[in-house]
Amino acid sequence: ETGVTQSPTHLIKTRGQQVTLRCSSQSGHNTVSWYQQALGQGPQFIFQYYREEENGRGNFPPRFSGLQFPNYSSELNVNALELDDSALYLCASSLAAGRDNSPLHFGNGTRLTVT
Amino acid sequence: GDSVTQMEGPVTLSEEAFLTINCTYTATGYPSLFWYVQYPGEGLQLLLKATKADDKGSNKGFEATYRKETTSFHLEKGSVQVSDSAVYFCASREGNQAGTALIFGKGTTLSVSS
């Protein structure tokens, strides 16, 4: 069973630039969610995708956007990067069947530094 | 809104000591409750969970009981090991619907020395 994999592991960008982070879901999982974990804080929910459509979103501005592909892999895009976007970005996959969600399985994250 | 509060760390213990990490939640309904662990350089791993009042989650010697009357889900372990050193996160999730986010506490760092 292949776990959740994220790429890249580390990334340095300049304020104002755009970034794309990638996530491959665990085999058999059809739902992916993204979390932002600032240093010393707990993860905060950005959004979730189920069958290629966004079906839940946290308190993040529209410059945070995402995609889910037919193979259930996912991308997180952040435009107009700000210094406060520096964080660990975590992807998690699960198997959602109707109203029921299985536990989330997290990847190791992408560490984004904005200078 | 819903929130999770857990005791601030760091918690420093000697091997074989008893561990308690306090966690309380606020919610409008009856959330599921979780403990996740994060080892250095890794993502979060589910440690245990409970989905209704009085349920006890347990795994790897860790336990937590869902207490509705005190809105708590404290993590305990009778005898910690050096390998338990990590950051522990308490989390809640309202209901079980697709698209429902996990709400995390700020995390508690545990350091166990031999």
Chai-1 contact restraints between the chains, C-beta under 6 A:
chainA,res_idxA,chainB,res_idxB,connection_type,confidence,min_distance_angstrom,max_distance_angstrom,comment,restraint_id
A,Q41,B,K106,contact,1.0,0.0,6.0,A-B,restraint_1
A,G42,B,F89,contact,1.0,0.0,6.0,A-B,restraint_2
A,G42,B,F104,contact,1.0,0.0,6.0,A-B,restraint_3
A,G42,B,G105,contact,1.0,0.0,6.0,A-B,restraint_4
A,G42,B,K106,contact,1.0,0.0,6.0,A-B,restraint_5
A,G42,B,G107,contact,1.0,0.0,6.0,A-B,restraint_6
A,P43,B,F104,contact,1.0,0.0,6.0,A-B,restraint_7
A,F45,B,A101,contact,1.0,0.0,6.0,A-B,restraint_8
A,Q48,B,G99,contact,1.0,0.0,6.0,A-B,restraint_9
A,Y50,B,A98,contact,1.0,0.0,6.0,A-B,restraint_10
A,N55,B,A98,contact,1.0,0.0,6.0,A-B,restraint_11
A,N55,B,G99,contact,1.0,0.0,6.0,A-B,restraint_12
A,G56,B,G99,contact,1.0,0.0,6.0,A-B,restraint_13
A,G58,B,A101,contact,1.0,0.0,6.0,A-B,restraint_14
A,L90,B,G43,contact,1.0,0.0,6.0,A-B,restraint_15
A,A96,B,A98,contact,1.0,0.0,6.0,A-B,restraint_16
A,R99,B,Q97,contact,1.0,0.0,6.0,A-B,restraint_17
A,D100,B,N96,contact,1.0,0.0,6.0,A-B,restraint_18
A,N101,B,N96,contact,1.0,0.0,6.0,A-B,restraint_19
A,N101,B,A98,contact,1.0,0.0,6.0,A-B,restraint_20
A,P103,B,L46,contact,1.0,0.0,6.0,A-B,restraint_21
A,F106,B,G43,contact,1.0,0.0,6.0,A-B,restraint_22
A,F106,B,L44,contact,1.0,0.0,6.0,A-B,restraint_23
A,G107,B,G43,contact,1.0,0.0,6.0,A-B,restraint_24
A,N108,B,E42,contact,1.0,0.0,6.0,A-B,restraint_25
A,N108,B,G43,contact,1.0,0.0,6.0,A-B,restraint_26
A,G109,B,G43,contact,1.0,0.0,6.0,A-B,restraint_27
